[in-house]
Amino acid sequence: MIRVYRRLTAIAALLLVLLPPLGAAAHPHVFVDARAEVVFDGEGRIDAVRHIWQFDAAFSAYATVNLDADGDGALSDVELAPLAKVNVDSLAEFGFFTWLTVDEVDADFVPPTEYWLEMHGERLTLFYTLPLTVPVRPGARTMLEVFDPEYFVAFAFVEQTPVLLDGAPAGCRASYRPPGELDMQTMTILGQIPADQRELPPDLRDAASALANLITIDCPVGAAAPVAATEPRATPVAGTPFGVATPDSTGGGRWFGGPLGPMFVWIAERQSRFYRALTDAFAGIKADGRAFWLLLGLSFLYGIFHAAGPGHGKAVITSYLFATGETVRRGIAIAFAAAFVQALTAILLIALAALVFRAAAFAMARTTEWVTIASYALIVAVGAWLLWSKTVGGHRHVHHHGHHGGHAPHDDRDDGHPGDFAATAGGRGAAALPAIFAVGLRPCSGALIVLVFALSQGLFAVGVAATFVMALGTGLTVAVLIALAVSAKGLAVRLAGPESRVAVRALGGIEIAAAALVLLLGLLLLGGALANGLP
């Protein structure tokens, strides 16, 4: 008996290690070409930081959808003004992705009062000035950092004149260093640090700073003015950095925890590259029809890498399968069903909001937030139902039937023969629908932006096709992961001995634990979403 428990415990622990961690890092969905101006006052103190951020064409199309109120084909200052306000208001929650440090002390900023948007061709540019609460005199070590710790936004400073000093005293100069790359060992160490821990150990602080766009300001050191001390850097909340984008389905957080951290970093980088190539491919379709097949291939690869990264969807589906005892075949069907529901959600959201109701992007973002909250609430409901059915409300009866002279545990549940999933409208296939919709209701940000970009190019049908192909890649990856997990569970039972009553009891314990995990995940996700306030 002790040997059986040890086997089950060891294999269950292995399964938990194989499950993707929840602390995911979103790959970039917004790409910004940036330039900064450091503004000095008449006393030689740094008074403000002026940002010029130009967004990629896909995000620009998404952000400006349905803003052309007069239909003249151009976006005026008046039409862009509400979006500019949404931008700066939402950026305040993220510290404007800007940190100014003078001699190891962070300076404080106040919200900008000077800001506007301009459209240059297909790209949107945000201009805004970020004033300091108290002007500061440059010290012996003055650094300006611009980056998104969650890596939802990728900043790249322009090569020519990335930074200017406006009104600086004689002798002041600025130098720019782009984000560096970390070696695998350092990345692994950083991967163990929780996403909400912004104060790094001293030996890792310099290594982490390599991820930022770093501007160093050197001025003749004079009498130092006091620096306005601030609270420790705030961790970005789960929200919308520019008020129009939606958080990625994998969640947020630059750091990837666990021993698989370096692999997830590599996956995120590849996903980012495929996303850029995917949006670029739309431009070539009108000129060359063969680019359509390239687009579909990139969409499929994007879906694969999107699903391979960490995220709550795989954890919810896997835990659901463990709790219900579903077969591998049913697990694969559920994985593909959830992926295609996610694709349908994105398509319907854009079709209804952008085409039917002519909603702007920030209105679509609020709608998506409500859908996300509904998704999390449904996960809570599924978890509560599973836990109730596995404990006080369960009606599972274990029987023992002869099997080669022995007795094997068996229950009254459906055995899951091939094809049952699609055929059982009132059976277990229908029972899986809440779990499918709980995971699939939350659309992927990449799909939303690609669909709106396709709409702006007059290629919405192509965008729909690309979204379904993304879902195919996502479903395939999740199905493989789920098949491995469910097969490992079956192997654990066989190793423990299928005729053992202890194995039956231990299996029941695993199912109860998995049901509790679904409930816990749902509560954590829903609580986190509600903590940021209702849309």
C-alpha positions in Angstrom: 0.0 0.0 0.0 2.8 2.4 0.9 4.5 1.6 -2.4 1.3 2.4 -4.3 0.9 5.8 -2.6 4.6 6.6 -3.3 4.2 5.8 -7.0 1.1 7.9 -7.4 2.5 10.8 -5.4 5.7 10.8 -7.4 4.0 10.7 -10.7 1.4 13.3 -9.7 4.3 15.6 -8.7 5.8 15.0 -12.1 2.5 16.0 -13.7 2.4 19.2 -11.8 5.9 20.0 -13.0 4.9 19.4 -16.5 1.9 21.7 -16.3 2.7 25.2 -17.6 3.2 27.8 -14.9 0.5 30.5 -14.5 2.9 33.4 -14.3 3.1 34.0 -18.0 4.8 36.7 -19.9 3.0 38.1 -22.8 4.9 38.5 -26.0 4.7 41.9 -27.6 1.5 42.9 -29.3 2.4 46.6 -29.7 5.6 47.7 -31.4 6.8 51.3 -30.8 9.5 53.2 -32.6 10.5 55.8 -30.0 12.4 59.0 -29.5 12.9 60.9 -26.3 13.7 64.5 -25.4 15.0 65.4 -22.0 13.8 68.9 -21.1 15.9 71.2 -18.8 14.7 74.3 -17.1 16.5 77.6 -16.8 18.5 76.5 -13.8 20.0 73.4 -15.5 17.6 70.9 -13.9 15.7 68.1 -15.6 12.2 69.4 -15.8 10.4 66.9 -18.1 10.7 64.0 -20.5 9.1 64.5 -23.9 8.1 61.2 -25.7 7.5 60.6 -29.4 6.1 57.1 -29.9 5.1 55.8 -33.4 3.1 52.6 -33.3 3.2 49.7 -35.8 0.7 49.7 -38.7 -1.4 46.8 -37.3 -1.9 48.4 -33.9 -2.5 51.8 -35.5 -5.3 50.4 -37.5 -6.8 48.7 -34.4 -6.5 51.9 -32.3 -8.1 54.1 -34.9 -10.9 51.9 -36.1 -14.2 53.9 -36.7 -12.6 57.2 -35.5 -13.2 58.9 -38.9 -16.5 60.4 -37.9 -16.9 62.7 -41.0 -15.9 59.9 -43.4 -13.4 62.0 -45.3 -10.7 59.3 -45.1 -8.4 61.4 -42.8 -8.2 61.6 -39.0 -8.3 65.2 -37.7 -6.9 66.4 -34.4 -10.5 66.6 -33.1 -11.2 63.0 -34.1 -7.9 61.8 -32.5 -8.2 63.9 -29.3 -10.4 61.4 -27.3 -8.0 58.6 -28.2 -5.0 60.7 -27.1 -6.7 61.2 -23.7 -7.4 57.5 -23.3 -3.8 56.8 -24.1 -2.3 59.1 -21.5 -4.9 58.2 -18.8 -4.2 54.5 -19.2 -0.5 54.9 -19.4 -0.5 56.4 -15.9 -1.3 53.0 -14.4 1.9 51.7 -15.9 4.2 54.5 -14.8 4.3 55.6 -18.5 6.9 52.9 -19.0 9.4 55.6 -18.0 11.8 55.7 -15.1 14.3 58.5 -14.3 17.0 57.7 -11.7 19.4 60.2 -10.3 22.1 58.6 -8.1 20.0 55.5 -7.4 16.9 57.5 -6.4 13.8 57.4 -8.6 12.3 60.8 -9.6 8.6 61.2 -9.6 6.4 62.3 -12.5 3.0 64.0 -12.7 0.4 63.2 -15.4 1.0 65.0 -18.7 -1.1 68.0 -19.7 0.5 68.4 -23.2 -0.3 65.5 -25.5 -1.7 64.7 -28.9 -1.9 62.1 -31.7 -1.0 62.4 -35.4 -1.5 59.9 -38.2 1.4 59.6 -40.6 0.5 57.3 -43.4 -0.7 54.1 -41.8 1.1 54.7 -38.5 -0.2 56.5 -35.5 2.2 58.7 -33.5 1.7 59.8 -29.8 3.4 63.0 -28.6 3.3 63.8 -24.9 5.4 65.6 -22.3 5.9 64.0 -18.9 6.7 66.6 -16.2 8.6 65.9 -13.1 7.0 66.6 -9.7 10.1 68.5 -8.7 12.9 69.4 -11.2 16.1 67.5 -10.5 19.7 68.4 -11.2 21.7 65.6 -12.9 23.9 63.7 -10.6 27.0 61.5 -11.0 24.8 58.7 -12.3 21.6 59.9 -14.2 19.7 57.3 -16.2 16.4 57.3 -18.1 14.9 53.9 -18.8 12.0 53.2 -21.2 10.6 49.7 -21.3 7.6 47.5 -20.5 8.4 44.9 -17.8 5.4 42.8 -19.0 6.8 42.8 -22.6 3.3 43.5 -24.0 4.8 46.6 -25.6 8.2 46.4 -27.4 10.1 49.7 -27.6 12.8 50.3 -30.2 14.4 53.7 -30.3 15.2 55.1 -33.7 18.8 54.7 -34.8 19.3 58.4 -35.8 19.1 60.8 -32.8 17.3 58.5 -30.4 17.5 61.2 -27.7 17.8 64.9 -27.6 18.7 67.3 -24.7 16.5 70.4 -24.8 17.9 73.4 -22.9 20.7 71.4 -21.3 23.7 73.3 -19.7 26.9 73.4 -21.6 28.9 70.2 -21.4 25.9 67.9 -21.0 25.6 64.9 -23.3 23.4 61.9 -23.6 24.2 58.3 -24.7 21.8 55.6 -25.7 22.1 51.8 -25.2 19.5 49.5 -26.7 18.1 46.5 -24.8 20.6 43.7 -24.5 20.3 40.0 -24.5 20.8 37.9 -21.4 22.8 34.7 -21.3 20.9 31.5 -20.6 22.2 31.2 -17.0 21.2 34.7 -16.0 17.9 34.3 -17.7 17.3 31.1 -15.7 18.1 32.8 -12.4 15.8 35.7 -13.2 13.1 33.2 -14.2 12.9 32.2 -10.5 11.9 35.7 -9.4 8.1 36.4 -9.2 6.6 38.9 -11.6 5.5 41.2 -8.8 9.0 41.5 -7.3 10.4 44.7 -8.8 13.3 45.1 -6.2 15.9 42.7 -7.5 18.9 41.4 -5.5 22.0 43.6 -6.0 23.8 41.0 -8.0 20.9 40.8 -10.5 20.0 44.4 -10.7 22.5 45.3 -13.4 21.6 42.2 -15.4 17.9 43.0 -15.4 18.6 46.6 -16.5 20.0 45.1 -19.8 16.4 44.6 -20.8 15.6 48.3 -20.9 16.2 51.1 -23.4 18.8 53.0 -21.4 19.7 56.7 -21.8 22.6 57.9 -19.7 22.9 61.7 -19.1 26.3 63.1 -18.2 26.5 66.7 -17.1 29.1 68.6 -15.1 28.2 67.8 -11.5 27.3 70.9 -9.5 25.2 71.5 -6.4 22.7 68.7 -6.5 19.1 69.6 -6.0 16.9 67.3 -3.9 15.3 64.4 -5.7 11.7 63.7 -5.2 11.7 60.2 -3.7 8.9 57.9 -4.8 7.5 54.6 -3.9 9.2 51.5 -5.4 8.4 51.1 -9.1 4.9 49.9 -9.5 4.3 46.6 -11.2 2.1 47.1 -14.2 -1.5 46.0 -13.5 -3.5 43.6 -15.7 -5.0 46.2 -18.1 -4.7 48.1 -21.3 -1.4 50.1 -21.7 -2.9 52.5 -24.3 -6.5 52.0 -23.4 -7.3 50.2 -26.6 -5.3 47.0 -26.5 -6.4 43.9 -24.6 -4.2 41.8 -22.4 -2.8 38.7 -24.0 -4.5 35.4 -23.2 -1.3 34.2 -21.5 -1.5 37.0 -18.9 1.3 39.3 -18.0 4.8 39.4 -16.5 8.2 39.7 -18.0 9.8 37.0 -15.9 9.1 33.4 -16.6 9.2 31.2 -13.5 10.3 27.6 -13.0 12.9 25.4 -14.6 11.2 25.9 -18.0 11.7 29.7 -17.8 14.3 29.9 -20.5 12.3 27.8 -22.9 9.2 30.1 -22.4 11.4 33.1 -23.1 12.5 31.6 -26.4 8.9 30.7 -27.3 7.8 34.3 -26.6 10.5 35.8 -28.8 9.6 33.4 -31.6 5.9 34.2 -31.2 6.7 37.9 -31.4 8.6 37.4 -34.7 5.8 35.4 -36.3 3.3 38.1 -35.2 5.3 40.8 -36.9 5.8 38.7 -40.0 2.0 37.8 -40.0 0.9 41.5 -40.0 3.5 42.4 -42.6 2.2 39.6 -44.9 -1.1 41.4 -45.4 0.7 44.1 -47.3 1.8 41.6 -49.9 -1.5 39.9 -50.5 -2.9 42.5 -52.9 0.3 42.5 -55.0 0.8 38.8 -55.0 -2.0 36.3 -54.3 0.6 33.7 -53.3 1.2 35.7 -50.2 -2.1 34.4 -48.9 -0.6 31.0 -48.4 2.4 32.5 -46.7 -0.1 34.3 -44.4 -1.9 31.1 -43.5 1.4 29.4 -42.8 2.6 32.2 -40.5 -0.8 32.1 -38.8 -0.5 28.4 -38.1 3.0 28.9 -36.6 1.8 31.8 -34.6 -1.0 29.7 -33.1 1.5 26.9 -32.2 3.9 29.3 -30.4 1.0 31.2 -28.8 -0.2 27.9 -27.2 3.2 26.6 -26.3 3.8 29.5 -23.9 2.5 29.5 -20.4 -1.1 30.4 -19.7 -4.2 29.6 -17.7 -6.2 28.0 -20.5 -4.1 24.8 -20.6 -4.1 24.6 -16.8 -7.9 24.8 -16.7 -8.5 22.3 -19.4 -5.9 19.8 -18.0 -7.3 20.1 -14.5 -10.8 19.7 -15.8 -9.8 16.5 -17.6 -8.0 15.2 -14.5 -11.1 15.9 -12.4 -13.6 14.3 -14.8 -11.5 11.3 -15.9 -11.9 12.2 -19.6 -10.1 10.1 -22.1 -7.3 11.3 -24.3 -9.6 11.4 -27.3 -12.1 13.6 -25.5 -9.3 15.8 -24.2 -8.1 16.4 -27.7 -11.6 17.3 -28.8 -12.0 19.7 -25.9 -8.7 21.4 -26.8 -9.6 22.0 -30.4 -13.2 23.1 -29.4 -11.8 25.7 -27.0 -9.3 27.0 -29.5 -12.1 27.5 -32.2 -14.4 29.1 -29.7 -11.6 31.6 -28.9 -11.3 32.3 -32.7 -15.1 32.7 -33.0 -15.2 35.1 -30.1 -12.6 37.3 -31.7 -14.3 37.2 -35.1 -17.8 38.0 -33.7 -16.4 40.7 -31.4 -14.8 42.5 -34.3 -17.6 41.9 -36.7 -20.3 43.2 -34.3 -18.3 46.0 -32.7 -16.4 47.3 -35.7 -18.8 46.5 -38.6 -22.3 46.6 -37.1 -22.1 49.0 -34.2 -19.1 51.1 -35.6 -17.5 51.1 -32.1 -14.0 52.6 -31.5 -11.1 50.5 -30.3 -11.4 51.6 -26.7 -15.1 50.7 -26.6 -14.1 47.2 -28.0 -11.5 47.0 -25.3 -14.1 47.5 -22.6 -16.4 44.9 -24.2 -13.5 42.5 -24.2 -12.8 43.2 -20.5 -16.5 42.3 -19.7 -16.1 39.1 -21.8 -12.9 38.3 -19.9 -14.7 38.7 -16.6 -17.5 36.5 -17.8 -14.9 33.9 -18.8 -13.2 33.9 -15.4 -16.6 33.7 -13.6 -17.5 30.7 -15.8 -14.2 29.0 -14.7 -15.2 29.6 -11.1 -18.6 28.0 -11.8 -17.1 25.0 -13.5 -14.6 24.6 -10.6 -17.4 24.8 -8.0 -19.5 22.3 -9.9 -16.6 19.9 -10.3 -15.7 20.1 -6.6 -19.3 19.6 -5.5 -19.8 16.7 -7.8 -16.6 15.0 -6.6 -17.4 15.5 -2.9 -20.8 16.0 -1.3 -22.8 15.8 -4.6 -21.1 12.9 -6.3 -22.8 9.8 -7.3 -19.9 7.7 -8.4 -20.2 4.0 -7.7 -17.2 1.8 -7.9 -17.7 -1.7 -9.0 -15.4 -4.6 -9.4 -15.6 -6.8 -12.4 -13.7 -9.9 -13.1 -10.6 -9.3 -15.2 -8.2 -12.1 -15.8 -9.1 -13.7 -12.4 -8.8 -10.4 -10.6 -11.0 -7.4 -9.8 -10.4 -4.1 -11.6 -12.0 -0.8 -10.4 -14.7 0.5 -12.7 -17.3 3.3 -12.4 -20.6 3.9 -14.0 -19.4 6.7 -16.2 -19.3 6.6 -19.9 -16.1 4.8 -21.2 -15.4 7.5 -23.8 -15.5 5.5 -27.1 -14.3 7.3 -30.2 -16.8 9.7 -31.7 -18.8 10.1 -28.5 -17.9 13.7 -27.9 -19.6 15.0 -31.0 -22.6 12.7 -30.7 -23.6 13.1 -27.1 -25.7 16.3 -27.1 -27.1 15.5 -23.7 -24.2 13.5 -22.4 -20.7 14.2 -21.3 -19.9 16.1 -24.5 -22.5 18.7 -23.5 -21.2 18.6 -19.9 -17.8 19.8 -21.2 -19.3 22.9 -22.9 -19.0 25.2 -19.8 -15.3 24.4 -19.6 -14.8 24.9 -23.3 -16.5 28.3 -23.2 -14.8 29.3 -20.0 -11.4 29.0 -21.7 -12.5 30.1 -25.2 -14.5 33.2 -24.4 -11.4 35.3 -23.9 -10.1 36.3 -27.3 -6.4 36.6 -28.1 -5.2 40.2 -28.5 -3.1 39.1 -31.5 -6.2 37.8 -33.3 -8.2 41.0 -32.5 -5.5 43.3 -33.8 -4.9 41.2 -36.9 -8.6 41.1 -37.7 -9.0 44.9 -37.4 -5.8 45.4 -39.5 -7.2 43.0 -42.1 -10.5 45.1 -42.0 -8.5 48.3 -42.6 -6.9 46.7 -45.7 -10.2 45.5 -47.1 -9.2 41.9 -46.4 -11.5 41.0 -43.5 -12.3 37.6 -45.0 -8.6 36.9 -45.2 -8.3 37.9 -41.5 -11.0 35.5 -40.6 -9.3 32.7 -42.4 -6.0 33.5 -40.7 -7.8 33.5 -37.3 -9.2 30.0 -37.8 -5.8 28.8 -38.9 -4.3 30.3 -35.8 -6.9 28.3 -33.8 -5.8 25.2 -35.6 -2.2 25.7 -34.5 -3.3 26.5 -31.0 -5.6 23.5 -30.8 -2.9 21.2 -32.1 -0.3 22.3 -29.5 -2.8 22.2 -26.6 -4.1 18.8 -27.7 -0.5 17.4 -27.7 0.1 18.8 -24.2 -3.2 17.5 -22.9 -2.6 14.0 -24.5 0.7 13.8 -22.7 -0.8 14.8 -19.4 -3.8 12.5 -19.6 -1.7 9.6 -20.8 0.7 10.2 -17.9 -2.2 10.0 -15.5 -3.3 6.7 -17.0 0.3 5.4 -16.8 0.4 6.4 -13.1 -2.8 4.3 -12.4 -1.4 1.3 -14.3 1.9 1.5 -12.4 0.0 1.7 -9.1 -1.9 -1.4 -10.1 -5.4 -1.2 -11.7 -6.7 -3.8 -9.3 -5.7 -1.9 -6.2 -8.4 -0.2 -4.0 -5.7 2.1 -2.9 -5.2 3.2 -6.4 -8.9 3.9 -6.8 -8.9 6.0 -3.6 -5.7 7.9 -4.7 -7.3 8.5 -8.1 -10.3 10.0 -6.4 -8.1 12.2 -4.4 -6.3 13.5 -7.5 -9.7 14.2 -9.1 -10.8 16.2 -6.1 -7.5 18.1 -6.1 -7.9 18.9 -9.8 -11.4 20.2 -9.3 -10.2 22.4 -6.4 -7.5 23.7 -8.7 -10.0 24.8 -11.3 -11.9 26.6 -8.7 -8.8 28.2 -7.3 -7.6 29.3 -10.7 -11.0 30.9 -11.5 -11.1 32.7 -8.2 -7.6 34.1 -8.6 -8.2 35.2 -12.2 -11.6 36.7 -11.4 -10.3 38.4 -8.2 -7.4 39.9 -10.2 -9.7 41.2 -12.9 -12.2 42.8 -10.4 -9.4 44.3 -8.3 -8.6 46.6 -11.2 -12.2 47.8 -11.2 -15.1 47.1 -13.5 -14.8 48.3 -17.2 
